[in-house]
Amino acid sequence: MDEGHRRIFIAVTLAPAVREAAARVRGVVEREAHRFRWVSPENLHLTLRFLGEIRRGRVDMVVEATREAAEGTSPFSLTLAGLGAFPSLRAPRVLWVGVHEGADRLVALAGAVDTALQGRHFPREDRPFHPHLTVARARPGGRPPDLSWLSTPARPQDLLVGRQDVDSVAVMESLLGPSGPTYIEVAREALRGR
């Protein structure tokens, strides 16, 4: 990345207790855990929109769009529970914890962010938003392990990670380094809707 660009995303950050609980889901797939790269607890967040590399001069427009979306959204609660995978549990490339209570509000907030960004000439997100917390990615090379047993009634699917209130949204910068990304908060906007 050249110095004229910043790698930016918009996210709901997690309370420390929820981050720590989410990191412990690794134990649910303990036998296969080594086949994944696990997101470090301090980097766990709910991405609303990943913009990637944008010109430094456009970061202020991202902050403005985030503020606009936050002003129209009232605070809400969410619950994180259950494990899933993209594209499937049979061939998982991404492991995630689901969003249950509050998922509809998270979808609405992501939509408001997308609309506000579009008003500032950022392209619309072309994929539907599926609220989830990414906890791990399959290591490159080799076939990912079959985790379809997670969908059986054995109860790991009902794993309750935690509940938290959402009262703000953050614009974040991702700095890529040899030991993985570091996330820095660029701006935080309080949810102020009624």
C-alpha positions, -999 to 999 in steps of 0.1 A, spaced: 0 0 0 14 34 -9 15 63 16 -14 80 -2 -39 53 8 -53 39 40 -70 4 44 -104 13 60 -134 -5 74 -164 3 95 -173 -19 124 -191 -24 157 -164 -31 183 -169 -57 210 -168 -54 248 -136 -70 263 -156 -98 280 -174 -107 247 -141 -107 228 -126 -131 253 -156 -154 253 -156 -154 214 -119 -163 215 -127 -194 236 -149 -210 209 -116 -224 196 -121 -251 222 -153 -263 205 -132 -274 175 -101 -283 195 -91 -313 174 -91 -292 142 -81 -259 156 -45 -261 142 -60 -261 107 -72 -225 111 -56 -191 116 -74 -177 146 -83 -140 148 -65 -125 179 -90 -115 206 -81 -78 203 -89 -78 166 -124 -94 169 -152 -70 157 -184 -70 136 -176 -56 102 -204 -35 87 -184 -25 56 -149 -31 43 -137 -4 20 -102 -16 15 -75 9 3 -89 44 -2 -72 77 -8 -63 95 25 -84 125 14 -115 103 13 -113 91 49 -131 122 62 -159 113 39 -161 78 54 -163 94 89 -191 118 77 -210 89 62 -206 69 94 -218 98 115 -248 102 93 -257 65 96 -252 67 134 -274 97 138 -303 78 124 -298 47 144 -308 42 181 -287 20 204 -296 -17 206 -284 -50 221 -271 -80 204 -264 -116 213 -236 -137 198 -242 -174 197 -236 -206 177 -209 -215 152 -211 -215 115 -188 -214 84 -186 -199 49 -191 -215 24 -203 -244 46 -194 -265 77 -185 -294 54 -158 -272 37 -151 -243 60 -129 -214 48 -142 -190 74 -154 -199 109 -179 -175 125 -201 -169 155 -236 -159 147 -255 -128 157 -289 -136 171 -308 -109 190 -300 -77 173 -292 -92 139 -320 -72 122 -307 -40 138 -272 -47 126 -285 -53 91 -303 -20 92 -272 -2 105 -250 -17 77 -276 -6 52 -276 29 66 -238 30 64 -239 17 28 -265 44 18 -245 72 34 -214 60 17 -231 58 -17 -242 95 -12 -205 103 -11 -197 84 -43 -185 51 -28 -198 21 -47 -226 2 -31 -218 -32 -15 -226 -58 -40 -231 -87 -16 -259 -90 9 -249 -83 45 -249 -114 68 -242 -104 104 -214 -126 118 -182 -125 138 -153 -140 120 -132 -160 145 -109 -180 122 -99 -187 86 -87 -220 71 -49 -222 66 -39 -221 30 -31 -254 13 -48 -286 19 -84 -294 23 -103 -277 52 -117 -301 78 -153 -313 77 -171 -296 106 -206 -307 96 -209 -323 131 -215 -288 144 -249 -288 128 -261 -319 147 -281 -315 178 -250 -321 199 -254 -285 212 -222 -266 201 -244 -248 177 -263 -233 207 -231 -220 222 -238 -187 238 -208 -163 235 -223 -132 250 -245 -102 249 -237 -65 247 -252 -32 240 -243 -14 208 -242 24 213 -215 34 187 -199 25 154 -162 29 145 -142 38 115 -111 16 116 -78 14 98 -61 -19 92 -23 -18 92 -8 -50 77 24 -63 93 44 -95 93 26 -108 124 -9 -100 111 -30 -69 110 -32 -42 136 -65 -22 139 -65 15 148 -96 34 156 -99 65 133 -132 78 146 -161 66 168 -197 79 162 -224 75 189 -257 60 178 -281 89 184 -314 79 167 -347 78 186 
